[in-house]
Amino acid sequence: MIRNEECIVLSNQEIAHNIFELTLKGELVQQMNEPGQFVHLKVSDSVDPLLRRPISIAKIDQATDMFTMIFRAEGNGTKLLAQKRVGDVVDVLGPLGNGFPVEEAKAGSTALLVGGGIGVPPLYELSLRLKMRNVNVIHVLGFATKDAVFYEEKFAELGDTYIVTVDGTHGEKGFVTDVIAEQNLSFETLYTCGPTPMLRALEAAYPEKNVYLSLEERMGCGIGACFACVCRTQEDPTGYTYKKVCTDGPVFKGGEVLI
Amino acid sequence: MSQLAVNLPGLQLKNPIMPASGCFGFGREYSQFYDLSTLGSIMIKATTVEPRFGNPTPRVAETTAGMLNAIGLQNPGLKKVINEELAWLDQFDVPIIANVAGSLEEDYIEVAREISKVSNVHALELNISCPNVKTGGIAFGTIPEVAKELTKRVKEVSSVPVYVKLSPNVSNIVEMAKAVEAGGADGLTMINTLIGMRLDLKTGKPVLANNTGGLSGPAIKPVAIRMIYEVSQHVNIPIIGMGGVQSAEDVIEFFYAGASAVAVGTANFVDPLVCPKIIEQLPVLLNELGFDHISECTGRSWKKNEKLAYHRA
């Protein structure tokens, strides 16, 4: 169930260049049942910026009512969010959307988790949950450059972790798809979140695998009312059929929507 | 009698607050947050004869104190709106205002004729002002004679009163208002969005796939207030005002300008509970300002010899 709650900032710190880790406390954490869902945040009480900001959930701790997000301070909204201090209040609407189906990966099987940039965070809670279900996890995480890398050790604690940077300043040089091919990684299920070209390449490369992709799109309401974030389906690429990224997604099965 | 109840053509409203068309879908999403029967009315998403997918994404872009949208009238088409959406809305005790859109005159006529027969549809809102569709829509909303003729034709087939939604993207809105009044409009709704644009800092290209979009939100409120102020002094039909409404104070300002009811648009995206919050706050604010009934506020900005609230015994 979606809740609207004023959550309290427990911590907010820069963990890589312009990348912030924000932990909030609130009862709506009890509603967070899947990795890959997101929350819609009001970053200011003023009318500028006006709209909420959709941010994915990186870690859920229901025992303590805490959840963590990792975001890049880039636009005026996320820059304001980066300035929140311990004890500040943030207006949160959520949890929203459908997350990654963990039950699709069987115990003893291997899941490959591929993230790109600010698409990496939701994979952390996913990896924790897969691990809990005795699924082997392999992570391939792509970043632009060394300064932008975060959570390398945290992911490494859960399974094999390959870091890729576009400029080669840390880990392998190139794109995540290059590394998956070079390392000849074998897996049954693929979960991914990141830039659309990356999702497209992965979907095309592994048509025979069980693939789940998390999409990003500009949103208005975040609850399915405004029709800002619709996408077409692969079955009906030119017709009237549509999916809303906010409520039908953000996670879709490979082959479901046109990306 | 409630301080908030208002009677408009076709509409006996328990309060004058309603979500604006296009900002509330068909109500399903918001019904997760509150009982839709709380609302005075609901202006449902624009309906066309055939289903429409709408424009490519990105469809929205934020602006200072506002947002641009170019959804493109995405809707499931007349049949599904009647059989699924309006049928679902029937469980609530709330009169519906159906927003009617199209490309050709025949489209408007067909939607108006069929949708006005549905029992919970108490009025139509003729959408002659959508800035985001390539044909129709806006052309009907910018040429007074064309708007008048369309209003007349729709009136002939509609089983319920017809409100015409005016575009602010005209040089003389009073002329437009008078034209649709002469065409038989029972009321006006205003304003639709202002055409605007945003360019990407890195690429230099438009942010919206449609290039231009409709500007809404608090940024446009002064324009709406001015236009309602001007139009309400020149027509004898009621106005449902809209444009950047966020609070009970904003609602009162729209009434002062000349509105008889108020629709809330973009604010629903920011706070899903904004409509019930405004409805709850209005009586408190009316008492503070010394009004017995909200209708006393209508046109206060220009009415002469007005009995001032503080003069009342």
Contacts between the chains, C-beta under 8 A, distances in Angstrom:
chain1	res1	chain2	res2	distance
A	1	B	32	7.6
A	2	B	32	6.0
A	2	B	33	7.6
A	4	B	33	7.5
A	4	B	271	7.8
A	4	B	272	6.8
A	4	B	273	6.8
A	42	B	270	6.9
A	47	B	65	4.4
A	47	B	217	7.3
A	47	B	218	4.6
A	47	B	246	7.4
A	48	B	64	5.4
A	48	B	65	4.9
A	49	B	62	6.0
A	50	B	62	6.3
A	50	B	65	5.9
A	50	B	66	6.2
A	50	B	67	6.2
A	50	B	217	5.4
A	50	B	218	7.1
A	50	B	266	7.3
A	50	B	270	6.3
A	51	B	62	5.3
A	51	B	67	6.1
A	51	B	269	6.3
A	51	B	270	6.4
A	52	B	269	7.5
A	52	B	270	6.4
A	77	B	62	7.9
A	93	B	272	7.1
A	217	B	57	6.0
A	217	B	58	7.6
A	218	B	57	6.9
A	218	B	58	4.7
A	218	B	59	7.3
A	218	B	60	5.4
A	218	B	61	7.1
A	219	B	60	7.5
A	220	B	60	5.0
A	220	B	67	7.1
A	220	B	69	7.1
A	220	B	269	4.8
A	221	B	29	7.3
A	221	B	268	6.9
A	221	B	269	4.1
A	221	B	272	7.5
A	222	B	269	7.8
A	223	B	29	4.7
A	223	B	30	7.9
A	223	B	32	7.5
A	223	B	272	6.5
A	224	B	25	7.0
A	224	B	28	7.8
A	224	B	29	4.7
A	225	B	23	7.2
A	225	B	24	5.9
A	225	B	25	4.2
A	225	B	29	4.2
A	225	B	30	6.6
A	225	B	268	7.1
A	225	B	269	7.6
A	226	B	22	7.7
A	226	B	23	6.8
A	226	B	25	7.6
A	226	B	60	7.3
A	226	B	69	7.5
A	226	B	71	7.3
A	226	B	269	5.9
A	227	B	25	7.4
A	227	B	45	7.9
A	227	B	54	6.5
A	227	B	59	7.3
A	227	B	71	5.0
A	227	B	74	4.9
A	228	B	57	7.4
A	228	B	58	7.9
A	228	B	59	4.8
A	228	B	60	4.2
A	228	B	69	6.8
A	228	B	71	6.8
A	229	B	57	6.9
A	229	B	59	7.7
A	230	B	53	7.9
A	230	B	54	7.1
A	230	B	57	6.9
A	230	B	59	7.7
A	230	B	74	6.8
A	231	B	57	7.2
A	232	B	53	7.6
A	239	B	53	7.3
A	240	B	51	4.1
A	240	B	52	7.2
A	240	B	53	5.2
A	240	B	76	7.5
A	240	B	77	7.8
A	242	B	53	6.4
A	242	B	74	7.4
A	247	B	29	7.7
